[in-house]
Structures are given as C-alpha cells and as structure tokens.
Amino acid sequence: MASSFAHEPDANRYTLRIGNELVCVADYSARPGALYFTHTYTSPARRGNGHAASLIEFAMNDIESRTDNRVVPICSFVVDWFDSHPERRGLLTR
C-alpha cells in the first residue's frame, strides 16, 4: 500500500496515511511567525516503524520550503526529533 503525507492547514496538522488508514498525526498551533507542535500520535498497531519520525521530517521540510515560520516543539517526540537532527535546529530560531 502507498504511503501519503499531507499538510492539513484547516485542521492544524500533518498526517501520514497508508492506503486509507490514518497512521500518524502531528498537531500544531499556529501563531504569528511560529508553529507550536503540541502532539504527535501514531496508531498503536503501527508504532515502532519510524512513521512519526518520517512525518516530522516531512513537516519540517514543508515548513522550511514554504514559510519563514520558526518551529516551537512542545511535544516531547518533536523535541527528541530535533535532538537527533541538530542540523535542522535552524528552524527553531529563524
């Protein structure tokens, strides 16, 4: 089955679907000049396969290419993702 990533700005979230199944969600709160990532969720049956990390990478690539917003990681998963990807920390302060 094909995986598809999406930005759903009306819902303030990024999603990963495999086929028709919603596998992973990264919620954010938008404020002037910043996106506050507040929660990341992966379906229990799909955990441990790197889906959340792939979704956060997609989200950061999208933010970096489309906006000048900075990222404020509130969710512990996103904090840990930035700890593992120090080369992307410019998104935190730009």
BAVEX-293885 format. One record per residue (C-alpha): residue number from 1; residue in three letters; x, y, z. Coordinates in nm, 2 decimals. Layout:
% BAVEX-293885
+------+------+--------+--------+--------+
| filo | roza |      x |      y |      z |
+------+------+--------+--------+--------+
|  NUM |  ala |      X |      Y |      Z |
...
+------+------+--------+--------+--------+
% end
This chain:
% BAVEX-293885
+------+------+--------+--------+--------+
| filo | roza |      x |      y |      z |
+------+------+--------+--------+--------+
|    1 |  met |   0.00 |   0.00 |   0.00 |
|    2 |  ala |   0.12 |   0.35 |  -0.08 |
|    3 |  ser |   0.21 |   0.60 |   0.19 |
|    4 |  ser |   0.09 |   0.96 |   0.16 |
|    5 |  phe |   0.20 |   1.26 |   0.36 |
|    6 |  ala |  -0.02 |   1.57 |   0.38 |
|    7 |  his |  -0.04 |   1.91 |   0.54 |
|    8 |  glu |  -0.40 |   1.98 |   0.65 |
|    9 |  pro |  -0.38 |   2.35 |   0.75 |
|   10 |  asp |  -0.76 |   2.38 |   0.82 |
|   11 |  ala |  -0.71 |   2.11 |   1.09 |
|   12 |  asn |  -0.36 |   2.25 |   1.20 |
|   13 |  arg |  -0.19 |   1.91 |   1.15 |
|   14 |  tyr |   0.03 |   1.70 |   0.93 |
|   15 |  thr |  -0.08 |   1.34 |   0.85 |
|   16 |  leu |   0.06 |   1.02 |   0.72 |
|   17 |  arg |  -0.18 |   0.77 |   0.57 |
|   18 |  ile |  -0.10 |   0.42 |   0.44 |
|   19 |  gly |  -0.37 |   0.33 |   0.19 |
|   20 |  asn |  -0.69 |   0.48 |   0.35 |
|   21 |  glu |  -0.57 |   0.43 |   0.71 |
|   22 |  leu |  -0.47 |   0.74 |   0.91 |
|   23 |  val |  -0.15 |   0.61 |   1.07 |
|   24 |  cys |   0.02 |   0.92 |   1.22 |
|   25 |  val |  -0.08 |   1.28 |   1.31 |
|   26 |  ala |   0.13 |   1.58 |   1.42 |
|   27 |  asp |  -0.08 |   1.86 |   1.56 |
|   28 |  tyr |   0.03 |   2.22 |   1.58 |
|   29 |  ser |  -0.09 |   2.56 |   1.69 |
|   30 |  ala |  -0.02 |   2.84 |   1.45 |
|   31 |  arg |   0.08 |   3.18 |   1.59 |
|   32 |  pro |   0.23 |   3.48 |   1.41 |
|   33 |  gly |   0.57 |   3.37 |   1.29 |
|   34 |  ala |   0.57 |   3.03 |   1.46 |
|   35 |  leu |   0.42 |   2.68 |   1.46 |
|   36 |  tyr |   0.39 |   2.52 |   1.80 |
|   37 |  phe |   0.40 |   2.14 |   1.76 |
|   38 |  thr |   0.18 |   2.02 |   2.05 |
|   39 |  his |   0.11 |   1.65 |   1.99 |
|   40 |  thr |   0.23 |   1.36 |   1.78 |
|   41 |  tyr |   0.02 |   1.04 |   1.76 |
|   42 |  thr |   0.08 |   0.71 |   1.59 |
|   43 |  ser |  -0.18 |   0.43 |   1.57 |
|   44 |  pro |  -0.08 |   0.17 |   1.83 |
|   45 |  ala |  -0.07 |  -0.11 |   1.57 |
|   46 |  arg |   0.18 |   0.09 |   1.36 |
|   47 |  arg |   0.42 |   0.21 |   1.64 |
|   48 |  gly |   0.78 |   0.13 |   1.62 |
|   49 |  asn |   0.82 |   0.15 |   1.25 |
|   50 |  gly |   0.95 |   0.51 |   1.22 |
|   51 |  his |   0.63 |   0.66 |   1.09 |
|   52 |  ala |   0.63 |   0.95 |   1.34 |
|   53 |  ala |   0.99 |   1.04 |   1.25 |
|   54 |  ser |   0.91 |   1.03 |   0.88 |
|   55 |  leu |   0.60 |   1.25 |   0.94 |
|   56 |  ile |   0.80 |   1.51 |   1.14 |
|   57 |  glu |   1.07 |   1.51 |   0.87 |
|   58 |  phe |   0.80 |   1.58 |   0.61 |
|   59 |  ala |   0.65 |   1.86 |   0.82 |
|   60 |  met |   0.99 |   2.03 |   0.88 |
|   61 |  asn |   1.08 |   2.00 |   0.51 |
|   62 |  asp |   0.74 |   2.16 |   0.42 |
|   63 |  ile |   0.77 |   2.44 |   0.67 |
|   64 |  glu |   1.13 |   2.51 |   0.56 |
|   65 |  ser |   1.03 |   2.52 |   0.19 |
|   66 |  arg |   0.70 |   2.72 |   0.22 |
|   67 |  thr |   0.74 |   2.96 |   0.51 |
|   68 |  asp |   0.97 |   3.17 |   0.72 |
|   69 |  asn |   0.80 |   3.04 |   1.04 |
|   70 |  arg |   1.00 |   2.91 |   1.32 |
|   71 |  val |   0.91 |   2.58 |   1.50 |
|   72 |  val |   0.84 |   2.56 |   1.87 |
|   73 |  pro |   0.85 |   2.19 |   1.98 |
|   74 |  ile |   0.61 |   2.14 |   2.27 |
|   75 |  cys |   0.56 |   1.77 |   2.21 |
|   76 |  ser |   0.83 |   1.55 |   2.36 |
|   77 |  phe |   0.86 |   1.35 |   2.03 |
|   78 |  val |   0.93 |   1.66 |   1.83 |
|   79 |  val |   1.18 |   1.78 |   2.10 |
|   80 |  asp |   1.36 |   1.44 |   2.07 |
|   81 |  trp |   1.35 |   1.46 |   1.69 |
|   82 |  phe |   1.54 |   1.79 |   1.69 |
|   83 |  asp |   1.79 |   1.64 |   1.94 |
|   84 |  ser |   1.85 |   1.37 |   1.69 |
|   85 |  his |   1.87 |   1.61 |   1.40 |
|   86 |  pro |   2.09 |   1.90 |   1.51 |
|   87 |  glu |   2.14 |   2.01 |   1.15 |
|   88 |  arg |   1.77 |   2.12 |   1.15 |
|   89 |  arg |   1.78 |   2.34 |   1.46 |
|   90 |  gly |   1.78 |   2.65 |   1.24 |
|   91 |  leu |   1.41 |   2.60 |   1.22 |
|   92 |  leu |   1.38 |   2.67 |   1.59 |
|   93 |  thr |   1.54 |   3.01 |   1.57 |
|   94 |  arg |   1.49 |   3.16 |   1.23 |
+------+------+--------+--------+--------+
% end
